[in-house]
């Protein structure tokens, strides 16, 4: 291992491990990030199914509760991925981030460590939620499980990077919460999680296609449902591929922000 790899990989793994330990020591955050989507799935799924009994008929999913499950899974990943980046602001306020910046650590290692740590936390939370799939009526094969977990990983990398970009530029946790809540709920609603994106008006559909969560949701949805029973216009692999393109582009953006050292 050469010096460049040492300055990148070792700090990245150390920072990622620190994020994991820090998150799972805070039981309230663990329960909140996992419990909120479960409650929304149970209440909204059951309520909307009762109000619109034929709403999910065209997906052959059996119930809106089943149709709404992938969206609730993605909501778990969304909450966890984004709000793990609160640690960026906390580390700045405590002086830890300044110490990392003056240490012989590459900027790639800093970004990779923070993003990888938050993403792994979100993947674990997503897998916990995926364990509820039989309650929604899913019978998952090993291939389906691998596909869904891969889609969760790609989506969490995308969302954690978005959260990192904003957290790097913001000074307060309250401001971060406000900006993220304003941005994330519309992104989630316009991803296909709440209604089929293929049925949206053309103007709204344009916004949907520019939304990175659209492709993460499509990949998760395709992993849970068969190709013939979904309204998504994307195949699993095309949706996963586009999501990874977003991950790369956002990663470059995050790295440029850290390299310019506008905050920290």
DAZI-V261060 format. One record per residue. N is the residue number from 1. PHI is phi in whole degrees, -180 to 180 (none if undefined). OMEGA is omega in whole degrees, 0 to 359 (NA if undefined). Layout:
((N/PHI/OMEGA) (N/PHI/OMEGA))
This chain:
((1/none/182) (2/-82/185) (3/-65/179) (4/-63/179) (5/-68/178) (6/-63/182) (7/-73/181) (8/-108/189) (9/-74/182) (10/-63/175) (11/-62/180) (12/-63/180) (13/-67/179) (14/-66/179) (15/-67/179) (16/-64/178) (17/-63/179) (18/-61/179) (19/-64/180) (20/-63/181) (21/-63/183) (22/-63/183) (23/-67/186) (24/-78/169) (25/-83/181) (26/-101/188) (27/-61/181) (28/-64/178) (29/-67/179) (30/-63/181) (31/-67/181) (32/-67/182) (33/-69/179) (34/-95/185) (35/-73/182) (36/-60/178) (37/-63/178) (38/-64/179) (39/-64/179) (40/-62/180) (41/-62/183) (42/-67/184) (43/-76/182) (44/-68/180) (45/-61/180) (46/-68/182) (47/-66/180) (48/-71/175) (49/-64/179) (50/-69/182) (51/-77/182) (52/-128/188) (53/-61/180) (54/-103/188) (55/-66/184) (56/-104/185) (57/-61/184) (58/-74/177) (59/-92/183) (60/55/185) (61/-90/178) (62/95/179) (63/-164/176) (64/-67/177) (65/-60/178) (66/-75/178) (67/-61/185) (68/-78/184) (69/-62/179) (70/-60/178) (71/-66/178) (72/-70/175) (73/-61/180) (74/-68/177) (75/-65/174) (76/-60/179) (77/-63/182) (78/-63/181) (79/-59/184) (80/-68/183) (81/-61/186) (82/-69/191) (83/-83/167) (84/-67/180) (85/-75/170) (86/-57/180) (87/-63/178) (88/-64/180) (89/-70/178) (90/-62/180) (91/-64/177) (92/-67/182) (93/-67/181) (94/-87/180) (95/90/181) (96/-65/183) (97/-64/178) (98/-63/177) (99/-65/178) (100/-67/183) (101/-67/180) (102/-89/177) (103/-77/178) (104/-76/181) (105/-121/180) (106/-69/178) (107/-64/176) (108/-62/179) (109/-63/178) (110/-64/180) (111/-64/182) (112/-62/181) (113/-64/180) (114/-65/183) (115/-70/181) (116/-65/179) (117/-61/178) (118/-63/181) (119/-67/179) (120/-64/176) (121/-61/181) (122/-65/179) (123/-64/179) (124/-61/178) (125/-63/178) (126/-64/178) (127/-66/175) (128/-58/180) (129/-66/179) (130/-60/177) (131/-63/178) (132/-85/184) (133/-54/178) (134/-60/178) (135/-67/178) (136/-88/178) (137/102/180) (138/-88/170) (139/-120/189) (140/-95/173) (141/-85/176) (142/-56/179) (143/-65/179) (144/-62/180) (145/-63/179) (146/-62/179) (147/-64/181) (148/-66/180) (149/-64/177) (150/-63/178) (151/-67/177) (152/-62/180) (153/-63/180) (154/-63/180) (155/-66/181) (156/-67/176) (157/-62/179) (158/-63/183) (159/-69/179) (160/-64/178) (161/-66/176) (162/-60/180) (163/-62/180) (164/-63/181) (165/-59/180) (166/-74/182) (167/-63/181) (168/-64/185) (169/-99/184) (170/-105/185) (171/-98/187) (172/-127/177) (173/-66/180) (174/-63/178) (175/-65/178) (176/-62/178) (177/-58/183) (178/-63/181) (179/-66/182) (180/-66/178) (181/-64/178) (182/-67/184) (183/-89/193) (184/-77/182) (185/-62/174) (186/-61/178) (187/-61/180) (188/-68/181) (189/-64/183) (190/-99/179) (191/-101/187) (192/100/182) (193/-71/185) (194/-101/176) (195/-151/182) (196/-62/181) (197/-65/182) (198/-67/181) (199/-96/183) (200/-75/173) (201/-59/188) (202/-61/180) (203/-66/178) (204/-68/180) (205/-65/176) (206/-60/178) (207/-64/180) (208/-62/182) (209/-69/178) (210/-88/183) (211/-88/181) (212/-62/180) (213/-70/178) (214/-58/185) (215/-80/174) (216/-64/178) (217/-64/181) (218/-60/180) (219/-68/177) (220/-63/181) (221/-63/180) (222/-66/177) (223/-68/181) (224/-86/180) (225/-106/175) (226/-77/182) (227/-58/187) (228/-84/186) (229/-115/179) (230/-122/179) (231/-93/182) (232/-66/179) (233/-86/185) (234/-109/170) (235/-80/181) (236/-59/187) (237/-72/177) (238/-68/178) (239/-64/179) (240/-64/180) (241/-64/179) (242/-65/178) (243/-62/179) (244/-68/174) (245/-63/176) (246/-62/180) (247/-60/181) (248/-64/182) (249/-63/179) (250/-68/177) (251/-64/176) (252/-63/178) (253/-62/180) (254/-63/181) (255/-65/178) (256/-65/178) (257/-64/179) (258/-70/181) (259/-65/178) (260/-75/176) (261/55/177) (262/-70/176) (263/-130/176) (264/116/NA))
